[in-house]
Amino acid sequence: MMLAMMNMMMEMNRDMIAERRRREEQEKKKEQETVGGIVEGISEGVRFAMGRQAPATPGVAEIGGGIKLPLPDLWRGERSKLTAFISECEVHLRINARKFPTDRVKIFFMISHLRETPLLAVQPDLPKDDPP
């Protein structure tokens, strides 16, 4: 009886471990798909901006030569930090609009704050000889 109970507990433990691994794999796959989609969107923006030099809309909060702000944190592809990264970039770009006169310059500014997977994903789309 005791042996049967132990076997049943070991089987339940194996099932729980397998279920946990399955959930972790699903979460990891979902995160990779999300980050991959975001990185693809950034790559598409880079490709689009390479052919476009539209003037930027002046920032409402622009004062003189711009307000000095801390630079946005580097983004390494963590999904949980993406919203903060985009918000920090938007604030910086709007307040210092004179420093970012075109969409292309804005995109390069954001790219300069990418690291690891997101940066590697956009590198093939960057021009080799024509910086902003």
N, C-alpha and C positions, 0 to 999 in steps of 0.2 A: 504494500500500500504506500509506504513512504517513498519507495523507488519510483512508483508511478506518479506520485505527486511531484517529485523532483524533476522527472522527465517533462511533465506538463509545464512546470515553471520555466525550465530551460527553453522549451519550445516557445512559450509566450515571450520570453526575453528575446529570442532570435527574431520573432515576428515584430516586436517593438523596435528593435535595432534596424531591421530591414525597412520598416515604415518610416522611421526617422531619416534614414539615408535617402529613401525615395523622395521625401518632402524636401530635404536639403538640396538634392539634385534638381528638383523642380524649381526651387527658389533661385538657385544659381543660374539655371537656364533662363528663367524669366528675367533676371538681372542682366545677363549677357545680352539677351534680345533687346531689352530696353536701352542699355548703354550702346549697343550696336546701332540701334535706330537713331539715337541722339547723335552719335558720331557720324553716321551717314548723313544726317541733316546738316551737320557742320560742314562736312565735305561738299555737300551740294551747294551750300552757301558760299564756300570758297570758290567753287567752279563758276557760280553765277557772278560773283563779285569781280572775278578776273576780267570780265568783259564789260563791266559797268562802273562808271565814275560819277554817279549822280551826287550832287551836293547834299550834304546832311542838313537836317532841320535844326536850327539853332536851339540850344537847350534853354528852357525857361529859367532855370536857376543859375545860369552862367553869370559870373561876376568878374569883371576885369579880365585878367589873364587866366581865370579859372581858380577854383578852390582846390587847395591841396588836400587830397584824400589818401588814405592808405590804399595801396593797390589791391585788387581782388585776390583772394586766396587762389592758389594753384588748384586746378581741378584734375584729378587723376582717374576720373570715371566712376566715382562713388555716386550711385543714384541718389542717395539720401542728401548729398551736398550740392546737387545740380541746381536746384531752385535758388539757393543762396548765392552760388557762383554767378548765375545769370542776373540776379538782382544787383549784386555788387558791380558787375560790369555795366549794367544799364545806368546805374547812378553815376558811376565814374564817367561814362560816355556823355551823358546828358549835362552834367555839371561842367565838364571840360570840352564842350562841343567844338570850340575853336581848334582844339588840338586834333580833332577827329573830323575833318571836313568831308570825307567821303565814306560810303559804305565799305569800300575796300580797306581803308585804314582802320575802321572799326573792327572788321573781321580779323585783320592781322593782330590788332591789340588783343582780342579774345584768344586767338590762337597762341599768342605769346604766353598765355596763362594756362595752357593745356600741358599735361604731362602724361607719360606712360601710354596706355592704350588709346585715348582720344587723340593725342599728338601723333602717334604712329599712324593712325587711321587717316589723318588729313594730310600728312606729308606728301603722299603721291600727287595730290592735287595742287600743291603749292608751286608757283612759277619758279623756274630755276634762275632767271636772269633779270626779272623786272620787279624789284621790291616796291612797296607803295611810296 
